[in-house]
Amino acid sequence: MADGKTIKITQTGSPIGRTEDQRATLVGLGLNKLHRSRVLEDTPSVRGMINKVRHLVRVDEESAR
């Protein structure tokens, strides 16, 4: 991933009934309530976390800083 790139993610699904590791992944991404958004650095670790909970989040946009 390029330096300075960011990615905006929004929580769209509830963690109720999900496994504990999926809940922890959402918290690690800084999400804890529906429709909350975070702008995070676009790194392989963040991409992996998004991939793990891709059914609970929406990737809104990618932009350069």
N, C-alpha and C positions, 0 to 999 in steps of 0.2 A: 504494500500500500504506500502511496506517496506521502511524503511529509506534509503536515499542515492540513490534510484532508479531514473533514468531519462528517459525521453521519447522524441524522436525527431519527430517533426511534420513539414510537408511541405505544403504550400498552393498550391492547384492544380486547384481551381476554382475561378472565378471572383465574387466579391461582387456586380457587376452591376445587378440591378434588384432584389436584395435580400432585405429583410426587414432590418430596421434600427438596430434592436437588433442583427441580424446576423453579420452585419458590425461591430458593437461595440464589439461583441465577438471575431472577428478576430483581432481587434486592441488590445483587452485585452490579447490575446495570443501572441502579438508581431508580427503579420503578417499583411502586408499591400500591398504586391505586389506578383504576381504569382511567384512560384518556390523559394520563400524565406523559409528558414528553421529556426527553433528555437529548442534548447534543453531545456526542462523545467523539473522541478521536478514532479515526478509522484504522484500527490495528487488527492483526490476525486474531488476537485473543478476544477482542470485542466481537469480531465477525463469528467466531466460534460460539460465543455465548448467545448471540442472536440466532444462530442456526439451531441451537438446542431448544430455544423457546419460540421458534419462528411461527408457531400456531397461536401464540399469545401476543405478538407484537407486530407492528407495521413499520417498515422502513420508509420514512417520508421523503427524504431528499439527501443528496450528497453534495457537498460544496467545498470549495477551497477557502481557507481563512484569508 
